[in-house]
Amino acid sequence: MRETKSQLKERTEKIIKLLKRAHPDAKCALNHSNAFELLIATILSAQCTDERVNKVTADLFRKYRKPEAYLKVPATELQEDIRTTGFFRNKTKSIQGACKMLVEEFDGEVPQSMAELLKLPGVARKTANVVLGVAYGKSEGVVVDTHVSRLSHRLKLTRHRDAGKIEKDLMEIVPRRNWIEFAHLLIFHGRRICKARRPLCEECVVEELCPSSILKTGKVPRS
């Protein structure tokens, strides 16, 4: 029988409580020292692991400290600096475009509203939510990356595949006070336990609350 919205909210809160105990260290894995560095790192993280991004930004953030610095360098040089993150031409275009707008419209500062962040080239809701939540502590939405999408489906918290629709579903059932940490919890749980190819259901703290558990269905759930 399909869960009511009230039942779904109650199950979701139980999941959050258990995941907080299991992953007390859950946080943004992208190394940064300010909102601007986080913005750049998040743009680079598209289709790339956080580990790889951190290796690249270790040098990148020493070389370029402000938006103006990214605008002074030739695009070809910046492309080489970030090549190993993949899609380096598009990412270079996004980074330099975002830096140009930061300088021209926001006095070189990363804006603190969803509407303003979404004006920046290369910034969609995922990136904006990361910056707002991690750098500024503002809960404007829920970050939906591959881990959050996968686990939300396995836990039957959404039926959608579109990131925007998944986020909307999560915002309706996750308490707003948990919007920021919820994504971190799912990401850490996805990396450590609920892996894409074969989730470790026998080690999962939320297995009893998961409709897709191999222990219940006998089948490996879809990613």
Buried (B, 14 or more C-beta within 10 A) or exposed (E): EEBEEEEBBEBBBEBBEBBBEBBEEBBBBBBBEEBBBBBBBBBBBBEBEBEBBBBBBEEBBEEBEEBEEBBEBEBEEBBEBBBEBBBBEBBBBBBBBBBBBBBEEBEEEBBBEBEBBEBBBBBEBBBBBBBBBBBBEBBBBBBBBEBBBBBBBBBBBBEBEEBEEBBBBBBEBBEEEBBBBBBBBBBBBBBBBBBBEEBEBEEBBBBEBBEBBBEEEEEEBEB
